Amino acid sequence: MFEIRRVQGGARGRSSGSACGGFAWAVATSGDPVADMYTQTVNALAKIDGILAGLGTDKTRLVNATIYVDKIQLKDEMDRAWCGWIGDDPDNWPQRACIEARLYQYDLVEVVVIAAAPDAG
């Protein structure tokens, strides 16, 4: 059986990341109630960096990303932050989807990723 590693989240009953069987999963929001879409995306992606690092991997190992945005009209601002974060090397670009969804309270963006990771078990 594979070992499951987890990165504790800020909410009861949830982890912000986990890894098992050579893959890592991470989720993040900004946590800043007054930031705009661009800034919330930058903040969420910085959290993703930390979660992935805690699981022994990084954004160059992403295989999938799903980004939920509260207002699809603000997608260009999210994309600006995403492209600045993911970089110019297409060898590091994951498959990505962007979905409009109602998010909790002041959140404008929620980022969910899957990355290749070292197998701990």
C-alpha positions as CSV (number, residue, x, y, z in Angstrom):
1,M,0.0,0.0,0.0
2,F,1.2,3.5,-0.8
3,E,2.0,6.0,1.9
4,I,-0.1,9.2,1.8
5,R,1.6,12.4,2.8
6,R,-0.5,15.5,3.6
7,V,0.1,19.2,4.0
8,Q,-2.4,20.6,6.6
9,G,-4.8,23.3,5.4
10,G,-6.3,26.2,7.3
11,A,-9.7,24.6,7.6
12,R,-11.0,21.8,9.7
13,G,-11.5,18.5,7.8
14,R,-9.3,19.5,4.8
15,S,-5.7,19.3,3.7
16,S,-4.2,21.9,1.3
17,G,-2.1,19.2,-0.3
18,S,-1.5,15.5,-0.4
19,A,0.8,13.1,-2.2
20,C,0.6,9.4,-3.0
21,G,1.8,7.0,-5.7
22,G,4.0,9.5,-7.5
23,F,1.5,12.3,-7.7
24,A,0.8,15.4,-5.5
25,W,-2.4,17.4,-5.3
26,A,-2.6,21.0,-4.0
27,V,-5.4,23.6,-3.7
28,A,-5.2,27.3,-2.7
29,T,-7.0,30.5,-2.5
30,S,-5.6,33.9,-1.7
31,G,-7.0,34.6,1.7
32,D,-7.0,38.4,1.0
33,P,-10.5,39.8,1.1
34,V,-9.6,43.1,-0.6
35,A,-7.3,42.0,-3.4
36,D,-8.3,42.1,-7.1
37,M,-8.2,39.0,-9.3
38,Y,-4.6,39.5,-10.4
39,T,-3.4,39.8,-6.8
40,Q,-5.5,37.0,-5.5
41,T,-4.1,34.7,-8.2
42,V,-0.5,35.7,-7.4
43,N,-1.2,35.0,-3.7
44,A,-2.9,31.6,-4.4
45,L,0.0,30.5,-6.7
46,A,2.5,31.5,-4.1
47,K,0.7,29.2,-1.7
48,I,0.7,26.4,-4.3
49,D,4.5,26.8,-4.5
50,G,4.8,26.2,-0.8
51,I,2.4,23.3,-0.7
52,L,4.2,21.6,-3.6
53,A,7.5,22.2,-2.0
54,G,6.2,20.5,1.2
55,L,5.4,17.5,-0.9
56,G,8.8,17.4,-2.6
57,T,7.8,18.7,-6.0
58,D,7.3,22.1,-7.8
59,K,5.4,23.8,-10.6
60,T,7.7,22.5,-13.3
61,R,6.3,19.0,-12.6
62,L,2.6,20.0,-13.0
63,V,0.5,17.7,-15.2
64,N,-2.9,19.3,-14.6
65,A,-4.4,22.6,-13.3
66,T,-8.0,23.6,-12.8
67,I,-8.7,27.2,-12.0
68,Y,-12.0,28.3,-10.7
69,V,-12.8,32.0,-11.1
70,D,-15.8,33.8,-9.6
71,K,-16.2,36.1,-12.6
72,I,-15.2,34.8,-16.0
73,Q,-15.0,38.4,-17.2
74,L,-11.8,38.7,-15.0
75,K,-10.1,35.7,-16.6
76,D,-7.6,37.9,-18.4
77,E,-6.2,39.2,-15.1
78,M,-6.0,35.6,-13.8
79,D,-4.2,34.6,-17.0
80,R,-1.7,37.4,-16.6
81,A,-0.8,36.2,-13.1
82,W,-0.7,32.5,-14.3
83,C,1.5,33.2,-17.3
84,G,3.9,35.2,-15.1
85,W,4.1,32.3,-12.6
86,I,4.2,29.3,-15.0
87,G,7.0,30.9,-17.2
88,D,7.8,30.8,-20.8
89,D,9.0,27.1,-21.2
90,P,6.2,25.1,-22.8
91,D,7.8,21.9,-21.4
92,N,6.6,23.1,-18.0
93,W,3.0,23.9,-19.0
94,P,0.4,21.6,-17.6
95,Q,-3.0,20.8,-19.2
96,R,-5.2,23.6,-17.7
97,A,-8.9,24.4,-17.5
98,C,-10.5,27.6,-16.3
99,I,-14.1,27.3,-15.0
100,E,-16.5,30.0,-13.7
101,A,-17.9,29.0,-10.3
102,R,-19.4,30.7,-7.4
103,L,-16.7,30.9,-4.7
104,Y,-16.9,31.5,-1.0
105,Q,-17.2,35.0,0.3
106,Y,-14.5,37.3,-1.1
107,D,-12.6,34.6,-3.1
108,L,-12.2,35.5,-6.7
109,V,-10.0,32.5,-7.7
110,E,-9.2,29.0,-6.4
111,V,-6.3,27.0,-7.9
112,V,-6.2,23.2,-7.9
113,V,-3.2,21.4,-9.3
114,I,-1.8,17.9,-9.8
115,A,2.0,17.4,-10.1
116,A,4.3,14.5,-10.5
117,A,6.1,13.8,-7.2
118,P,8.5,11.5,-5.6
119,D,6.9,8.3,-4.4
120,A,7.3,8.1,-0.7
121,G,5.9,4.6,-0.3
